[in-house]
Amino acid sequence: MNLVTTLSLLISSMLIYATPLILTSIGGTFSERSGVVNVGLEGIMVMGAFSGVIFNLEFAETFGDATPWLGVLVGGIIGLIFSLLHALATINFRADHIVSGTVLNLLAPSLAIFLVKVFYGKGQTDNISESFGKFNFPILSDIPVIGQIFFRNTSLVAYLAIIFSFVAWYVLYKTRFGLRLRSVGEHPQAADTLGVNVYQMKYFGVMISGFLGGMGGAIYAQSISVNFSSTTILGPGFIALAAMIFGKWNPIGAMLSSLFFGLSQSLAVIGSQLEFLSKIPTVYLQIAPYVLTVVVLAIFFGKAVGPKANGVNYIKSK
């Protein structure tokens, strides 16, 4: 396998694994910028994966090639609805944010597997017939070397996610909505004094995280696992959380961190096909993404400074 082919395989695989992380980590960024810690991203991804696969299985014949894209939208909507539990608990009832997010992570897999058994009578769904396949960019894929590495047999949804990260950055830092959202996460009392509806902005932050996390889960299920079972989503939500922290609560930083973690995940899968990794035992490659997550959190969590009011319940009367 020559260098160009190796890089092409590596980049393509990295983009596929990074896409769910990009969307989910950006969603977490919006939530935490509003002052609500959301460790329930894993549970939200589970519900998005579950609903996306179920929609795909039931409507593949109706919508054809458009089914995975619609499945992502359905996954996002279900993720948004599921995240409202977290918003209600933390904003209205002032529950501990970590505890509430943990409840989401415990509730989602149990609920999803229970519904799968109700619908299909077994612990996992059938494989979907319509999934996100490889994509060749017109004209760009014909560029020598660069075209083969970056634009041939690659993931279209990955490039859309990368573009979206810049849109998210613009919304967060260059719009009135973004300014209000960030002000609520930094100093909710001051924002309230200036007429910003603190509770509403917090709800918006959590709902955006739910929608993007649900989309991330649906993309993961329809491009990587191609079915849903109890092992479909095991860890990517926590890796997305690490990418958000590593990216310093910035959408572009979260995207770059997600690409890094996506690379580590792809090496765990295709490492045996690459000459320079073929002699490393597979088990070491498989645990690498999780070891990297722990190492990154251990190194950067104390140094990364998030929003000042992040995780602090706001009481208007105080």
N, C-alpha and C positions, 0 to 999 in steps of 0.2 A: 504494500500500500504506500503510494508516494505521499509527499508532504501536503500537496493541495487536496488530495482525496481525504487524508486524515483530518485536516483542518475543516473541510466541508462537513464531514461526519460529526466532528466535535461541536462546531458552531450550530449546526442544525439541531442536534440533540440538546445542547445547552438552551437554545431558545424555547424548545418545547417544554422543558422542565421549569424554565424561569417564568413563563407567562402567567401561570396561576399565582406565583409568588409576587409578581409585579402588581397585579390588580389587588390582591389581598393586603399586601403591605401598604399600598397607597390608601386603601380603605382604612386600615389601622391608623395611618397618619392623620386622616381627617377626624377620626374619632378622638384621638389623643390631643390633637390641636384644639379640640373643643373642651378639653379637660376631663374626658371620660376614658379611663383605661379599659382597653378591650382585649383581654386575654382569651376571649371566646371565639377568636377567629377560626380556630380549628373546628369548633362545633358548627359555625356558620358555613364553612367550606363543606362539611359533611352534608348539611341540608341542601346546599346548592348542587353538590354532586348527585345526591339522591334524586332530587326533583328534575335535574337535567337529564339523567339517564331514563327515568320513568317517562318523561315527555318524549324523549327520542324513541323509545321502544313503542310507544302508543301511536305516534304521529309520523313515523318515518315514511310510510307509504303515502301519506297525505302531502307532506311538504318536501320530500326528496332531499336534494342537496342543501336546502335551507334549514333543515331540521336541527343540526348542531348549533347554528347561530341562534335560532329561536329557543333552543334548549338552554343556551347561556342566558338569554333574557329571562326565561322562566326561573332559572336558578338564582338569578339576581333578585327577582321579586320575592321568592321564597326566603332567601337570605335576609332581605330587608325586613320582612314580616317577623322572622325569627329573632332578629336583632332588637326588635321592639321590646322583647322580654327583658333584655339587658338595659335598655333605655328606661323602661318603667321602674325596674328595680333600683337602678343607681340614681336616676334623676328625681323621680317622684317619691320613692320610698327610702332614698338615701342609703341603700345597702352598700356594703363594701364592694368595690369594683372587682377586685380579684376573686372574691367568693362568687359573685354573680357570673363572671366570665367562666369560672370553673364549672358552675352548674350547667351552663350552656354546653360546655365540652363533654360533660357526663350525660346530659339529656339527649343530645343530637344523635349519637350512634345508636343508642337504645331505641329511640323513637323510629329512626330510619329503618333499622333491621326488623323491628316489629312490623312496620308497614309493608316492607318487602315480603315478609312471610305471609301477611294477610293477603297481599295482591297475587303472589306467585307460589305460595305454599312451600317455599324453600328459603335458605339463608342468603341467596344472592340472585341477582337478575340474570337474564340471558345477555349475551354480548350484543351491543348495538350494531346496526347495519350501516348507519350513517355517522361517520366520525370526521374529525378534522384531519384531512390528509396533507400530503406535501404540496407545496405551491412553487411554481416557477414565475418569477417576475418578468413580464415582457420587456424586451430590450436589455434591461439590467442583467438578466441571466446570461446574456451573450457576451458580456465584457470578459476578456481573458483573465483568468486566475480569480480576480475579485468577484466576478459574476458567479463562478462556480462555488466559491467559498460562502458567500453571503446571500446570494439571490436565487440559487437553484436547489430544488428539493428541500425547501425550507418551510417555515411556519408563517403563514400570513397573519394569523391572530397575534403572534408574538410581536411583529412589527407594529401592528395596531396598538398593542399594549404599550410599547415603547413611546409611540407618538402620544398616546393618552397621558403618559407620565408628564410630558411637557405641558399639555393642556391643564392637567391637575395642578402643576406648579403655578401656572398663570392664574388659575382661579383662586388659589390659596394666597398668593402674594401680590396680585395685581388687580383684584376686584374688591368691591365693597363687601360682598359676601365673605370673601376670604379674610378680610381685615376684621370683620365682626367675629368670625369664627375663632381666629387667633387671639383676639382680645379677650374672649370668654375663657379661653384656656390659660391665659396669662394672668388676668386680673378681672374676674367676673364682677366684683363690686364696682369697679370703675366703669366697666362696660354697661352695667345696669344703670348707673348714674347718667350715662350719656344716652339712655333710651334704648339700648339693645336688649331684646328679649333673651335673657340668658338661657332659660329652659328650652326655648324654641331652637336656639342655635346648637345646644347640646344634643337635642333630638336629631337635628339635621346631620350632625357629625356622626352619630351612631348609625343612623339610617343609611348614610353614604357608605360607611364601613360594611354594613350588612349587605347592601346591594353589590358592592365590588367583591366582597368575600364570597358571596353566593355565586357570582360570575366566575370567580377563580376556581371554586369547587367544581362547577359545571364544565369548565374548560379542562380541568385535570381529568375528570371522569370520561370526557368524550375525546380526549386526545392521548391519554396515557393508559388508563385502566380499561377503558371501553366497556365496563360493566359496573355494577355497584354491589359491594359486599362489606362485611365488617372490617376488611383490611384495605379498602379503597383509599381512604384518607387516614394516614397514620404519620403525623409529623409535619406536613407542609404548612399547616396553620401556625405552628410554633416557629418554624423556620421563617415564615413571613413576618412574624413578630420580631424575630431577631434582625431581619433585613430592615425593618422599620427603624429599630434602634441604631443599627449600624449606619443607616442612612441619615441619622440625626433628624428624624421627623420631617424630612423633606422629600416630596414625591420623586424628584430626580435622583436623590441619594438612595431612596428606597428601591428605585428601579435598578440602579447600578449594583447595589448590594444583592438584589434578587438575581441578577445575571451571574454574579459570583457564586451564590448558593446553587443556582441552576446548573452551573458548570460542575460543581462538586457532585450534584445528583446524577448528572449525565455520565460522569466518569464511573460512577458505581454501576451503571447499566452497560455502557459500551466499552469499559476499560479493557476487557479481555480481547476486544477487537483491535486495540491499539498496541503497536509493537513495544513502545516504551513503558507500557503498564502491564503487559501480558504476563510477566513473571511475578507480579504482586498478587498474593492470595485474594480471591474474590471477596471474602468476608471483610477484609480491611477496606476495600473500596466501598462496600455496602454501608459500613458504619461511618465512613468519612464525612458525609453531610451532617450527621448529628454531632459528631465530635467537633467539627468546625463551628457548628451553631453554639455549642457550649463554650468553646474557646473564645469566640467572638463576644459572646455575652459577658464572659468573665473579664475580658480585657477592656471592653468599651462601655459596659453598663454603668460603671462608676464615673467614667469620664464624660459620657454623653449626657448633656443637660437638656431635658425635655421641658415642655411648658410648665410654668411655675405652679399653676393650679391643677395640674394633671392628677387625677385620682382624689381630689378634694371635693367632697359634697358641698354644693352651694345652697345656703339657706338665705333666702331673700331678706328676712327680718333682721339678719345679723350683718 
